[in-house]
C-alpha cells in the first residue's frame, strides 16, 4: 500500500499531472500564506469569518477553492481576510 506522499510523487511523474500541478502553484502559494497567517493568529475559520463579516462556510470555501484551483478570490476578499488575521495584503509581481 502506498502512502499519500508516495502516491503524489508517483502521480507527479506523469507529464499531464505535473503540468496541471505546476499551473496551480500560485494558488497553492496563496493558500499556504492564508493558512499560515490564520494559524499564527490562532484563529479558526469561524473566527476569521466573524471578523470578515461573513459566515464560516464562506471562509472554508475560500480556502478549499484555492487548493483545487476552482476559484480566484477578489482583491477585496483577500484584503478582508488579511485584516481579519491581523495582516496587510501585499501583492508582488515576480
N, C-alpha and C positions, 0 to 999 in steps of 0.2 A: 504494500500500500504506500502511495506517495504522500508526502507531507504537502501542505499548501505551498510552501516555499519551493519545493522540488517541482510541483506541477506548474507554477508560474514560470520558473526557469525554463522548463521544457517547452511551454507554450510560446514564450518569447523568442525561441529559436525559429519559429515559423515566421517567414517574411511578412505575411499579411497581419498577423497578430502583433509582431514587433512594430510595424509601421503604424498601426492604429494606436498602440500604447504610446509611441513617440509623439503622435499628433495630440495626445491628451496631456502631455507633460505640463503645459501652462495651467490647466485646470487642477491637476494634482498638486502643483506647487502652491496654488492659491488655497486649495483645501487644507494643505499642511499648515499654511500660515494662519488660517482661520481657527483650526483646531488647536494649534499651539497657543494662540492668543487667548482662546476661551479657557483652555486648561490652566494656563498661567494665572488667569484672572480668578480661577477657582469657581467658574460659573457653569451651571447646567444649561442645556438648550432652553429650558423653560425660563430661567433667569435672564438669559440673553433676549429671548422673545419679549418678556415683560419690559425690559429696558428699551427695546426697539419699538414698543407699542404694537406688537403683533402676538401671535399665538405660537406655542412650541412646535406644532406640526409644520409651520412655515419655515422655522429655522432648521428643523430636521430635513425638510425637502431641499432647502438651500444647500446644506452640507452634503446630502446624499447625491443631489443632482450634479454637483461639481465632481464627485467621484466617478460618475458614469458619463460625463460629458453631454448630458441632455439639457442643460440649462446654463445660460450665461446671465448671471445677476447684473442688475444695473449698477452703475457707479453710486447712485443714491442709496441702494440697498447695502452695498459694501461699506459705504460711509456710516450708515446707521449701525451696522454690525460692529465696525471698528470702534465707534463711540461707545457702544454697549459693553464692550470688553475693555474699555479704558485706553483705547489706542486711537491713532490718527491714520486715516487712509493715505498711503503714498503710492503713486503709480510711477513706474520707471520703464522706459523702453531700453532693451538691451541690444 
